[in-house]
Each structure stands twice: as structure tokens, then as C-alpha cells.
Amino acid sequence: MAKPSKLAHVVYMTRRFDEMIDWYERVFEAKVVYQNPVFAFLTYDDEHHRFAFANMSILKPTSGSEQERTDVGVNHVAYTYASVGDLLDTYARLKEAGIAPYWPVHHGMTLSLYYQDPDGNRMEFQVDTCTVEEANAMMQTEEFAANPVGVDYDPDELLERYRNGATPATLLAQPVGPMSPIPSEHGMS
């Protein structure tokens, strides 16, 4: 049975975007690898990002003083699998058990499946699609700036291609399509 090979990153939703980035830069001696007004990705080691921040003041502006639970805090924790085969085998096993992802998305640097536990805690199961150096370079491109979220994909179609012998490189290639909308289950819409 395939299991994650490592803990990858944590994504935070915040209304103190600049303060959070500054704090993580100071505390972890992290560096920003990509930032726009909505998203920031930081790392302190050889991973393409260990922390990501979503600026809820832009993604979900509120007019009142009362904030919903999804306005701030941990959005999700990500786990990396060693191979696309391990990720797809896990998808198949969970599907067989009646557990479906709520968001299959190809982020460019990762092929990802998002799940929620019974309490609504969100997690991302992912496989890297490129090296850390390639991911860092990707985050500096105009294409990434135009679409830092990624493209939705059909995990059943990908599983079928995997079972029919498609190469890992073709399975990991980002599909062409419009930017994925962030699902409401992700707490950022």
C-alpha cells in the first residue's frame, strides 16, 4: 500500500498577509519564492515551498466584523508521494472505500488530490512534477503569474491511463485548460 513519503507544506489563510510573510521569514529564515497580492509561497530548505499564504482580504472580503471559521487558519496540510503511481494507487484505494477527493488539480509543480476528513480538515496528496529548481523557475514565469492555482483534471481518466501503461512523464504533464476555480470546500471562495 502506497503511503506519503514526506510532509510537504502547510497552507494558511490570513487577513494579515504581510505580517504573516514577515513572521515566517524571520522565525524560519524562510525566503519568498513567489508572491502576488493573493498568494505567497515560502521555503527554508530544498523544498519548492514549505508554507503558502492566501490573502483572505482579497479572496473573501467581509463587510462585517464577524469572521467565519474558514476566514483564517490552516487551510490544508500537504503530503508528498514518491511517484505518480503511488498517488494514483492511493486514489484508487480510497475511491474503493468510498472516499473521494473534492478537488483534483494540477498546480504545475504538483499533481494534487484534495481530501477532507470527517471533521472537515483538508489535506493535499501530491506528487512533484518537476525538480525543486524547475518549480522555482516556473514560479517566476508569466504563465505561473497568470495562473498560480492550476488546472482541474479527471483522476479517473488519469488512473485509466496509468493502468494502461502510460509513462510517468505523460501522466505528470499539466493538461491544457482554464484556470481552476478554487472550490468552496477549500475555504477560499
Secondary structure, DSSP 8 states (H G I E B T S, - for coil): ----SEEEEEEEEES-HHHHHHHHHHHH--EEEEE-SSEEEEESSSSS-SEEEEEHHHHS--SSS---GGGSEEEEEEEE-SSHHHHHHHHHHHHHTT---SEEEE-SSEEEEEEE-TT--EEEEEEESS-HHHHHHHTTSHHHHH-SS-EE--HHHHHHHHHTT--HHHHHS----------GGGT--
